[in-house]
Amino acid sequence: MSAELQVSKTKLASYRVIDRAETVLGEGEVRLSVEYFAFTANNITYGAAGDRLGYWQFFPVDNEIGEEWGIIPVWGFADVTESNCADLPVGDRVYGYFPPAASVVMLPVNCKPHSFVDGAVHRQALPPLYNRYQRVSADASYSKEGDVPRMLLSPLHLTSYCIWDHLKQQNWFGAEQVIIVSASSKTSLGVAVALDRDDAAPTVVGLTSQANKQFVADTALYAATIAYDEIAALLEKKSAVIVDMAGNPNVRHTLQAQLGDQLQHYISVGLTHWDEEAKGSAGDASLVPIKSQEMFFAPTYILERMKTLAPGEFEKNSSDYLKAATEATFGWMEVKELGGIEALAELYPSFVEGTLPPSAGYVVKL
């Protein structure tokens, strides 16, 4: 049996833990036992955008009529414990995209010394970067000591790097300030690290809750830290590009009202406030319309960006940044280990509600 966490596709706060019977492997398939994985607010975004961006399709659930359960993907490490694939033997260690479960069956294709792709039929239309797995056993420099920062921070910070790169390529959209909404999130702090390392970057302003304001200010990554209820009083009315990790329409409308025609561009990235986003809002006709806006999806950006660069250049540039961002993050983050799927389930409501301390990073060990 393999325990796994399932959540409601329509009511994200609802969840259940089930014991799933392990199936007999088919031809070419392998079974991987998950050792541990990271769980962050980013995973809640996966659930909130599950239908729009295909996240529910990675690890589909056999729902009975009237049920809408799904599995939120996570980043972690697993070992091959059973194999019908000569190219991926028992004992291989793998990093990549897994279900929050004790084990998973995959169909390895395009096997190379350092990677393979899950060739399961239901995954073929999904972003290829998510279907590719790293065979870390083949990496001479691999050490388990790096597992936690890799699974906890690399997926978030790679998005952070892409956002910075996008802003820079667009010459900051002509803005004098970059305003980051939900400034306490690890992805936001990663963007702030990238901007702090760039002498050409505009002023960076962090918006956050009153509860997290001191924590954000203490990171010293933002020129100014402003609580959401202080926007009208403290946010300067100068040209701005907004990076929104929260997706809260009330905050968006407040920013529109404050900045007016100074709001040059709006980038929506995450949905930390997934419940507010789901309710929607008709908006205010008196607000100055946003000049331009986009929904940012890192896997698509990476594929397009790599086409413009020399082979290996994106990987080199991003890895230099990832190293710096990880070092900066461990200056303020405390890693907390959860013992198993049941322990994650107990804490899951707090992830959905967004009430966990931003200074904590959670790893689930099975």
C-alpha positions in Angstrom: 0.0 0.0 0.0 1.1 3.6 -0.7 -0.3 6.5 1.3 -1.0 9.7 -0.7 -2.5 13.1 -0.1 -5.5 14.0 -2.3 -7.2 17.4 -2.4 -10.5 18.6 -3.8 -10.2 20.2 -7.2 -13.2 22.5 -6.5 -12.7 23.2 -2.8 -8.9 23.3 -2.3 -9.2 23.3 1.5 -10.7 19.8 1.5 -8.3 16.9 1.6 -8.0 13.3 2.4 -5.2 10.7 2.9 -5.8 7.3 1.2 -3.9 4.0 1.1 -3.5 3.1 -2.6 -2.8 -0.5 -3.6 0.4 -0.8 -5.6 -0.1 -2.2 -9.1 1.9 -4.8 -10.9 4.4 -3.1 -13.2 3.9 -3.2 -16.9 6.5 -3.7 -19.6 9.2 -0.9 -19.4 7.8 0.5 -16.2 9.6 1.3 -12.9 8.4 1.9 -9.4 10.1 4.7 -7.4 9.9 5.0 -3.6 9.7 8.6 -2.6 12.2 9.4 0.2 11.2 13.0 0.8 9.8 16.1 -0.9 9.3 19.8 -0.2 5.9 21.5 0.3 5.4 25.2 0.0 2.8 27.9 -0.8 3.9 27.3 -4.4 2.2 23.9 -4.3 -1.1 25.6 -3.3 -0.6 27.6 -6.5 -0.4 24.3 -8.4 -3.7 23.4 -7.0 -5.3 26.8 -7.7 -4.2 26.7 -11.3 -4.8 23.0 -11.7 -7.3 23.2 -14.5 -5.9 26.1 -16.3 -2.2 24.9 -16.4 -2.8 21.1 -16.3 -1.3 20.4 -12.9 -4.1 17.8 -12.1 -3.0 15.7 -15.1 0.4 14.8 -13.9 -0.8 12.2 -11.4 -4.5 11.6 -12.2 -6.9 10.1 -9.6 -9.5 7.5 -10.5 -12.5 9.4 -9.3 -15.9 7.9 -8.9 -18.9 9.7 -10.4 -19.5 13.0 -8.6 -16.0 13.1 -7.0 -13.4 15.7 -7.9 -10.2 14.7 -6.1 -6.8 15.5 -7.5 -3.1 15.3 -6.6 -0.9 18.4 -6.1 2.6 17.7 -7.5 5.7 18.2 -5.4 9.5 18.3 -5.9 11.5 15.7 -4.3 13.9 12.7 -4.4 13.0 9.0 -4.9 14.8 5.7 -5.5 14.0 3.0 -8.1 12.9 0.0 -6.0 11.4 -2.1 -8.8 12.2 -2.1 -12.5 11.1 -3.5 -15.8 13.3 -1.1 -17.6 16.9 -2.1 -18.4 17.9 1.5 -18.8 16.8 2.5 -15.3 17.9 -0.2 -12.8 16.9 -0.7 -9.2 19.0 1.6 -7.0 19.0 4.6 -9.3 18.3 7.9 -7.4 16.1 10.5 -9.1 15.2 14.1 -8.5 12.0 15.6 -10.0 8.2 16.0 -9.9 6.3 13.5 -7.8 3.0 13.0 -6.1 2.8 13.5 -2.3 2.8 9.7 -1.9 5.0 6.9 -0.8 5.6 5.6 -4.3 4.8 6.2 -8.0 5.0 4.2 -11.2 6.6 5.7 -14.3 7.4 4.7 -17.9 11.0 5.9 -18.6 11.8 6.9 -22.1 14.7 8.8 -23.7 17.0 7.5 -21.0 20.3 9.2 -20.8 23.1 8.9 -18.3 21.9 11.9 -16.3 18.2 12.0 -17.1 15.1 10.4 -18.4 11.5 11.4 -19.4 8.3 9.9 -18.0 6.7 8.6 -21.2 3.3 7.9 -19.6 0.6 8.7 -22.2 -1.4 11.0 -19.9 1.7 13.3 -19.5 2.7 13.8 -23.1 0.7 17.1 -23.6 2.2 18.6 -20.4 5.2 21.0 -20.1 8.3 18.9 -21.0 10.4 20.4 -18.2 8.1 18.8 -15.6 8.3 15.4 -17.3 12.1 15.3 -17.2 13.9 13.6 -14.2 17.5 14.0 -13.1 19.4 10.7 -12.4 21.5 12.2 -9.6 23.4 8.9 -9.0 25.3 9.5 -12.2 26.4 13.0 -11.1 29.9 12.7 -9.6 29.3 15.9 -7.6 26.0 14.8 -6.1 25.7 14.7 -2.3 22.6 14.1 -0.2 23.5 17.2 1.8 22.2 19.2 -1.1 18.9 17.5 -1.4 16.9 19.8 0.9 17.9 23.1 -0.7 17.5 21.7 -4.1 13.9 20.4 -3.7 12.9 23.2 -1.4 14.3 26.2 -3.2 15.5 25.4 -6.8 11.9 25.2 -8.3 11.0 28.5 -6.7 14.3 30.3 -7.3 14.3 29.2 -11.0 11.0 31.0 -11.4 12.6 34.0 -9.5 15.5 34.0 -11.9 13.2 33.9 -14.9 11.2 36.9 -13.6 14.3 38.9 -13.1 15.6 37.9 -16.5 12.3 38.9 -18.1 12.2 42.2 -16.4 15.7 43.0 -17.5 15.1 41.9 -21.1 12.2 44.3 -21.2 14.3 47.1 -19.7 12.1 47.0 -16.6 9.1 48.0 -18.7 10.3 51.6 -18.4 9.5 51.6 -14.7 11.3 53.4 -11.8 10.2 50.8 -9.3 9.5 47.1 -9.1 6.7 46.4 -6.7 6.5 42.8 -5.5 3.2 41.6 -4.0 3.4 38.9 -1.3 7.0 40.0 -0.6 7.5 37.3 2.1 7.1 34.4 -0.2 10.2 32.4 -1.1 9.8 33.1 -4.8 9.4 36.8 -4.1 12.4 36.9 -2.0 14.3 35.1 -4.7 13.3 37.8 -7.2 14.5 40.4 -4.7 17.8 38.7 -4.4 18.2 38.8 -8.2 17.3 42.5 -8.3 19.6 43.3 -5.4 22.5 41.7 -7.3 21.7 43.8 -10.4 23.1 47.4 -10.2 21.0 48.4 -13.1 17.7 47.4 -11.5 15.1 50.0 -10.3 14.1 50.5 -6.7 12.4 47.4 -5.3 9.3 47.7 -3.0 7.9 44.8 -1.1 4.2 44.6 -0.2 3.1 42.2 2.5 0.7 41.7 5.4 1.2 43.6 8.7 2.0 40.2 10.3 4.9 39.6 8.0 6.1 43.2 7.6 9.0 43.0 10.1 10.2 39.7 8.7 10.3 41.2 5.2 12.1 44.3 6.3 14.7 42.3 8.2 15.8 40.6 5.1 17.1 44.0 3.9 16.3 43.0 0.3 13.7 45.7 -0.3 14.2 49.5 -0.4 10.8 49.8 1.3 8.4 47.4 2.9 4.8 48.4 2.9 1.8 46.6 4.4 -1.3 46.2 2.2 -3.3 48.6 4.3 -0.5 51.2 4.0 -0.4 51.4 0.2 -2.5 54.6 -0.2 -0.4 56.3 2.5 3.1 55.1 1.7 3.5 53.8 -1.9 5.1 56.5 -4.1 3.2 57.5 -7.2 6.0 56.9 -9.7 6.1 54.6 -12.7 6.0 50.9 -11.7 6.0 47.3 -12.9 4.2 45.0 -10.5 5.2 41.3 -9.9 2.1 39.8 -8.2 2.7 36.5 -6.4 -0.7 36.6 -4.5 -3.5 37.1 -7.0 -5.7 39.1 -4.7 -8.0 41.3 -6.7 -8.5 43.7 -3.9 -4.8 44.5 -3.7 -4.6 44.8 -7.5 -7.4 47.4 -7.5 -5.8 49.3 -4.6 -2.6 49.5 -6.6 -4.5 50.6 -9.7 -6.1 53.4 -7.7 -2.8 54.5 -6.1 -0.6 54.4 -9.3 -3.1 55.3 -12.0 -1.4 55.8 -15.4 2.0 55.2 -13.7 1.3 51.5 -13.6 3.3 50.4 -16.7 3.0 46.6 -16.6 1.4 43.9 -14.3 2.9 40.4 -14.1 0.7 37.7 -12.4 2.8 34.8 -11.1 1.2 32.9 -8.2 -2.1 32.5 -6.5 -1.3 32.6 -2.8 -4.7 34.2 -2.2 -6.3 31.5 -4.3 -9.7 31.9 -2.6 -9.9 35.6 -3.4 -8.9 35.0 -7.0 -11.5 32.3 -7.3 -14.3 34.7 -6.1 -13.3 37.1 -8.9 -14.3 40.8 -9.0 -16.0 43.0 -11.4 -13.5 45.8 -10.7 -14.1 49.5 -10.6 -14.9 51.4 -13.7 -13.3 54.5 -12.3 -9.8 52.9 -12.2 -7.3 53.7 -14.8 -7.0 50.5 -16.9 -3.7 48.6 -16.6 -1.6 49.3 -19.7 -0.4 45.8 -20.2 -0.4 42.6 -18.2 0.6 39.0 -18.4 0.4 35.6 -16.7 4.0 34.4 -16.2 4.7 30.7 -16.6 8.3 29.8 -16.0 8.5 26.5 -18.0 7.3 28.2 -21.1 9.6 31.2 -20.6 12.6 28.9 -20.1 12.0 27.0 -23.3 11.6 30.2 -25.3 14.6 31.9 -23.6 16.9 29.0 -24.3 16.2 29.4 -28.0 17.8 32.9 -27.9 21.0 31.8 -26.0 24.0 29.7 -26.8 23.8 26.1 -25.7 24.3 25.8 -21.9 24.2 29.6 -21.3 20.9 29.6 -19.6 21.9 26.8 -17.3 25.2 28.5 -16.4 23.7 31.9 -15.7 20.8 30.5 -13.7 23.0 28.1 -11.7 25.2 31.0 -10.6 22.2 32.9 -9.4 20.6 29.8 -7.7 23.8 29.3 -5.6 23.6 32.9 -4.4 19.9 32.8 -3.8 20.1 29.6 -1.8 22.9 31.0 0.4 20.9 34.2 1.0 17.7 32.2 1.9 19.4 30.0 4.4 20.4 33.2 6.2 16.8 33.6 7.4 15.0 30.2 6.7 14.6 27.4 9.1 13.9 23.9 7.6 11.2 21.9 9.4 10.8 18.2 8.8 7.4 16.5 8.8 7.2 12.8 9.4 5.1 11.3 6.6 1.9 12.0 4.6 -0.3 12.1 7.7 1.9 14.8 9.3 1.6 16.8 6.0 -2.2 16.4 6.1 -2.4 17.8 9.6 -0.6 20.9 8.5 -2.1 21.2 5.0 -5.0 23.5 6.1 -2.4 26.0 7.3 -0.7 26.0 3.9 -4.1 26.7 2.3 -4.9 29.5 4.7 -1.4 31.0 4.3 -0.9 31.2 8.1 2.5 29.4 8.3 5.6 31.6 9.2 7.5 32.8 6.1 10.7 31.9 7.8 9.9 28.2 7.7 10.6 25.7 4.9 8.8 22.4 5.1 10.2 19.0 4.0 8.1 15.8 4.2 10.1 12.7 4.9 8.6 9.3 4.2 
